[in-house]
Amino acid sequence: MSYSVVFVEDEQIVREEIASSIRWDLLGLELVGTASDGLSGENLIKEKDPDIVITDIRLPAQDGLTMLSNCPVNHAIILTGHADFSYMKSAIRLGVFDYLLKPIDDEELEETLASLVRKLQEEDREYEELKKKEHSQSELIPLPKQVGNHVINATIGYITNMYSEPVGLQEAATFLDLSESHLSRLFKEVTGLNFLQYLNAYRINQAAIMMKDPKKNISEIAINCGFPTPGYFAKIFKRFTGKTPTQFRDEIDTL
């Protein structure tokens, strides 16, 4: 299987050198397009929907991180001539795979790409396993887990790690260094769910898994899944599943 790559770089010499010298085929990659600025890069990414984007940060028209946050991208590698730690921090929050300083060494870039290809292959295997598990656990609410946007992937990762804590949109936006309104709009646009719907659905899924353990009582599960009270948990649980937590557990016991 070959993974597709888009390369965005404003310096023509660098763009042409990397495009021609990297052994794409050997790495299991296909370079499907290049762009010289952030806006044309955004349009190209939306057109090609690549598996990987390689981009400079400082681009004409629109910087690379803004471009990535506006595009359907799951995996990116940043190239830059500036060791700016504020940029690096933002890149990490967006889920960028690696951050390489210019001048770029071909061997270093190929090693980074090879590592990313291995990660993609592992994700493909995990996705196939996940589909099998979800088929066997049909009571779980289907939720998107990897989407074509770094910001939303990072937000989903935040929910996955923090669902048991009393967090919401405000805490997620603060963590990602975004405004609440921007994150709220983007999350709904990409996933089809608002932030709270996704958070509560994820919590309910975790609760459903925990309820398979007869040693855990429902009140304990409610608190462990981030709900402030068992009563509120029961209300949200029934809204999503059509059953009370007790009814759900009783059905598990009869299986």
FIGUZA-211448 format. One line per 10 residues: number of its first residue (from 0); for each residue x, y, z of C-alpha. Coordinates in Angstrom, 1 decimal, always signed. Layout:
BEGIN
NUM) X Y Z | ...
END
This chain:
BEGIN
0) +0.0 +0.0 +0.0 | +1.2 +3.5 -0.9 | +0.5 +6.6 +1.2 | +0.0 +10.0 -0.4 | +2.1 +13.1 +0.4 | +1.6 +16.8 -0.2 | +4.6 +19.1 +0.2 | +4.2 +22.9 +0.9 | +7.3 +25.0 +0.8 | +7.8 +28.6 -0.4
10) +11.5 +28.3 -1.3 | +11.6 +26.9 -4.9 | +15.1 +25.4 -4.6 | +14.2 +23.5 -1.4 | +10.8 +22.4 -2.8 | +12.3 +21.0 -6.0 | +15.3 +19.5 -4.3 | +13.2 +17.5 -1.8 | +10.6 +16.6 -4.4 | +13.3 +15.1 -6.7
20) +15.7 +13.6 -4.1 | +13.5 +11.7 -1.6 | +13.1 +8.1 -2.6 | +9.3 +8.2 -2.3 | +8.6 +4.8 -3.9 | +11.1 +3.0 -1.7 | +9.4 +4.5 +1.4 | +6.0 +3.4 +0.2 | +4.9 +7.0 -0.6 | +3.6 +8.9 -3.5
30) +4.1 +12.7 -3.8 | +0.8 +13.8 -5.2 | +1.4 +17.6 -5.3 | +3.4 +20.6 -4.1 | +2.5 +24.2 -3.2 | +4.4 +27.4 -2.6 | +2.1 +29.2 -0.1 | -0.3 +28.5 +2.7 | -3.5 +29.2 +0.8 | -2.7 +27.2 -2.3
40) -1.4 +24.5 +0.1 | -4.8 +24.5 +1.9 | -6.6 +24.1 -1.5 | -4.3 +21.4 -2.6 | -4.7 +19.4 +0.7 | -8.5 +19.7 +0.5 | -8.3 +18.5 -3.2 | -5.9 +15.6 -2.7 | -6.8 +14.6 +0.9 | -3.2 +13.2 +1.5
50) -2.2 +10.8 +4.2 | +0.9 +13.1 +5.0 | +1.6 +16.8 +4.7 | +5.2 +18.1 +4.8 | +5.2 +21.9 +5.3 | +7.3 +24.9 +6.3 | +5.8 +27.0 +9.1 | +6.5 +30.4 +7.7 | +4.7 +30.6 +4.4 | +3.3 +33.5 +2.3
60) -0.5 +34.1 +2.5 | -1.0 +31.8 +5.5 | +1.4 +30.1 +7.9 | +1.8 +26.4 +7.9 | +0.1 +25.7 +11.3 | -3.0 +27.7 +10.4 | -3.1 +25.8 +7.1 | -2.9 +22.5 +8.9 | -5.7 +23.5 +11.4 | -8.0 +24.4 +8.5
70) -7.4 +21.2 +6.5 | -8.3 +17.5 +6.6 | -4.8 +16.3 +7.7 | -4.0 +13.4 +10.1 | -0.2 +13.4 +9.9 | +2.2 +16.2 +9.2 | +6.0 +16.9 +9.3 | +7.1 +20.5 +9.9 | +10.2 +21.9 +8.2 | +11.5 +25.3 +9.4
80) +14.6 +27.4 +9.5 | +13.5 +28.9 +12.9 | +13.9 +27.1 +16.2 | +10.9 +28.9 +17.6 | +9.6 +27.1 +20.7 | +6.2 +28.8 +20.6 | +5.7 +27.4 +17.1 | +6.9 +24.0 +18.3 | +4.5 +24.0 +21.2 | +1.6 +24.8 +18.8
90) +2.8 +22.1 +16.4 | +2.8 +19.5 +19.3 | -0.7 +20.5 +20.2 | -1.8 +20.0 +16.6 | -0.4 +16.4 +16.7 | +2.4 +17.1 +14.2 | +4.5 +14.0 +13.9 | +8.0 +15.6 +13.8 | +9.6 +19.0 +13.6 | +12.8 +19.3 +11.5
100) +15.1 +22.3 +11.3 | +16.5 +23.5 +8.0 | +18.7 +22.9 +6.2 | +17.0 +19.6 +5.7 | +19.2 +16.5 +5.5 | +17.7 +14.0 +3.0 | +18.6 +11.1 +5.1 | +17.0 +12.6 +8.2 | +13.8 +13.3 +6.3 | +13.7 +9.8 +4.9
110) +14.2 +8.3 +8.4 | +11.4 +10.5 +9.7 | +9.1 +9.5 +6.8 | +9.9 +5.8 +7.3 | +8.9 +6.1 +11.0 | +5.7 +7.8 +10.0 | +4.9 +5.1 +7.5 | +5.3 +2.5 +10.2 | +3.0 +4.5 +12.4 | +0.4 +4.7 +9.6
120) +0.6 +1.0 +9.1 | +0.1 +0.3 +12.8 | -2.9 +2.7 +12.8 | -4.4 +0.8 +9.9 | -4.0 -2.5 +11.8 | -5.5 -0.9 +14.9 | -8.4 +0.4 +13.0 | -9.2 -3.0 +11.6 | -9.1 -4.5 +15.1 | -11.3 -1.6 +16.4
130) -13.9 -2.3 +13.7 | -14.0 -6.0 +14.9 | -14.3 -4.9 +18.5 | -17.0 -2.4 +17.8 | -18.9 -5.1 +15.8 | -18.8 -7.3 +18.9 | -19.8 -4.4 +21.2 | -22.8 -3.1 +19.4 | -24.1 -1.4 +22.5 | -21.4 +1.2 +22.3
140) -22.2 +4.6 +20.7 | -20.3 +4.9 +17.4 | -18.0 +7.9 +17.6 | -15.3 +9.2 +15.2 | -11.9 +8.6 +16.7 | -9.5 +9.8 +13.9 | -10.7 +12.6 +11.7 | -9.1 +14.7 +9.0 | -8.1 +17.6 +11.2 | -5.2 +17.9 +13.6
150) -7.1 +20.2 +16.0 | -10.1 +17.8 +16.3 | -7.8 +14.8 +16.7 | -6.1 +16.6 +19.5 | -9.4 +17.5 +21.0 | -10.6 +13.8 +20.8 | -7.3 +12.8 +22.4 | -7.9 +15.3 +25.2 | -11.4 +13.8 +25.8 | -10.0 +10.3 +25.8
160) -7.4 +11.2 +28.4 | -9.5 +13.5 +30.6 | -13.1 +12.2 +30.4 | -13.0 +11.1 +34.0 | -12.3 +14.6 +35.2 | -14.7 +17.5 +35.5 | -13.7 +19.1 +32.2 | -15.7 +20.7 +29.4 | -15.2 +22.9 +26.3 | -13.5 +25.7 +28.3
170) -10.8 +23.4 +29.7 | -10.2 +21.8 +26.3 | -10.0 +25.2 +24.5 | -7.5 +26.4 +27.2 | -5.4 +23.2 +26.8 | -5.3 +23.6 +23.0 | -4.7 +27.4 +23.2 | -7.8 +28.1 +21.1 | -10.9 +30.2 +21.7 | -14.0 +28.3 +22.9
180) -16.1 +29.6 +19.9 | -13.5 +28.5 +17.3 | -13.1 +25.0 +18.9 | -16.9 +24.6 +19.3 | -17.6 +25.6 +15.6 | -14.8 +23.5 +14.2 | -15.6 +20.4 +16.3 | -19.3 +20.4 +15.2 | -18.2 +21.1 +11.6 | -15.8 +18.1 +11.5
190) -17.5 +15.5 +13.6 | -21.2 +16.4 +13.3 | -21.5 +16.5 +17.1 | -21.0 +19.3 +19.5 | -18.3 +19.0 +22.0 | -20.5 +18.2 +25.0 | -22.4 +15.5 +22.9 | -19.1 +13.8 +22.1 | -17.8 +14.1 +25.6 | -21.0 +12.6 +27.2
200) -21.2 +9.9 +24.5 | -17.6 +8.9 +25.2 | -18.3 +8.9 +28.9 | -21.3 +6.7 +28.4 | -19.3 +4.2 +26.3 | -16.7 +4.0 +29.0 | -19.5 +3.5 +31.6 | -21.0 +0.7 +29.5 | -17.7 -1.1 +29.4 | -17.2 -0.7 +33.2
210) -20.7 -2.0 +33.9 | -19.6 -5.4 +32.6 | -17.6 -5.7 +35.9 | -20.2 -6.8 +38.5 | -17.9 -5.6 +41.3 | -18.4 -1.9 +40.4 | -21.5 -0.2 +41.5 | -23.3 +2.3 +39.4 | -22.6 +5.3 +41.6 | -18.9 +4.5 +41.5
220) -19.0 +4.2 +37.7 | -20.8 +7.5 +37.4 | -18.0 +9.3 +39.3 | -15.2 +7.5 +37.5 | -16.7 +8.6 +34.2 | -16.8 +12.3 +35.0 | -20.4 +12.7 +35.9 | -21.0 +15.0 +39.0 | -23.9 +12.8 +40.4 | -25.4 +9.4 +39.8
230) -28.7 +11.1 +39.1 | -27.2 +13.2 +36.3 | -25.4 +10.1 +35.0 | -28.7 +8.1 +34.8 | -30.4 +10.9 +32.9 | -27.6 +11.2 +30.3 | -27.3 +7.4 +30.1 | -31.0 +7.0 +29.2 | -30.8 +9.8 +26.7 | -28.1 +8.1 +24.8
240) -29.1 +4.4 +25.2 | -32.8 +4.5 +25.8 | -32.2 +2.5 +29.0 | -31.5 +3.3 +32.6 | -28.1 +2.1 +33.9 | -29.8 -0.5 +36.0 | -31.8 -1.8 +33.0 | -28.6 -1.9 +31.0 | -26.7 -3.9 +33.7 | -29.6 -6.3 +34.1
250) -29.5 -7.1 +30.4 | -25.8 -7.8 +30.7 | -26.4 -10.2 +33.5 | -28.9 -12.2 +31.5 | -26.5 -12.6 +28.6
END
